[in-house]
Amino acid sequence: MGKDIQPGTYRSEGKDNILCFWARLSDTTGESGDIIANGNAEGPAIVKIAPSDQAFQTSDCKPWQKIG
């Protein structure tokens, strides 16, 4: 299960295996309309989590570190 994430700017060094995927979500129902923004990264990635975001989904990424 996931961990709570605080609003702010986060950085990952990128893919851990195949491709680093991330998504900011407005809800956790699994509907495509829940996606606020998403992306794939081979190299470093930066994502800003807003206070209004309800969830952050990530897979195959190196650890996310808060930078701001």
C-alpha positions in Angstrom: 0.0 0.0 0.0 1.1 3.6 -0.6 2.4 6.2 1.8 1.0 9.6 2.4 2.9 12.3 0.5 2.9 16.0 1.4 2.4 18.8 -1.1 5.6 20.1 -2.6 8.1 19.5 -5.4 9.7 16.0 -5.7 12.5 14.6 -7.9 13.3 11.1 -9.0 16.5 10.0 -10.8 14.2 8.3 -13.3 13.5 4.8 -14.3 14.3 1.9 -12.0 13.6 -0.8 -14.6 11.7 -0.1 -17.9 10.2 3.3 -17.6 9.4 5.6 -14.7 5.6 6.4 -14.7 3.9 8.9 -12.4 0.4 10.4 -12.0 -1.2 13.1 -9.9 -4.7 12.1 -9.1 -7.9 13.9 -8.0 -9.4 10.6 -6.6 -8.5 6.9 -6.3 -11.5 5.4 -8.1 -9.3 4.2 -11.0 -11.3 6.3 -13.5 -9.2 8.0 -16.3 -10.9 11.3 -15.3 -9.0 11.1 -11.9 -5.7 11.9 -13.6 -4.7 15.5 -13.2 -1.3 15.0 -14.9 1.0 12.1 -15.7 4.2 11.3 -17.4 6.9 8.8 -18.2 10.6 9.4 -17.7 13.8 7.6 -18.6 15.9 10.2 -16.9 15.4 12.5 -14.0 11.8 13.6 -13.3 10.3 16.5 -11.3 6.7 16.6 -10.1 4.9 19.3 -8.1 2.2 17.8 -5.8 -0.5 20.3 -5.1 -2.4 20.6 -1.8 -5.6 19.6 -3.7 -4.1 16.4 -5.1 -5.7 13.4 -3.5 -3.1 10.8 -4.5 0.2 10.3 -6.3 0.8 7.1 -8.2 4.2 6.0 -9.3 5.8 2.8 -10.7 9.3 1.7 -11.7 10.8 5.0 -10.6 13.8 5.5 -8.4 12.9 6.9 -5.0 11.2 10.4 -5.0 12.9 13.0 -2.8 11.3 16.2 -1.7 13.2 19.2 -3.0 10.8 22.1 -2.4 
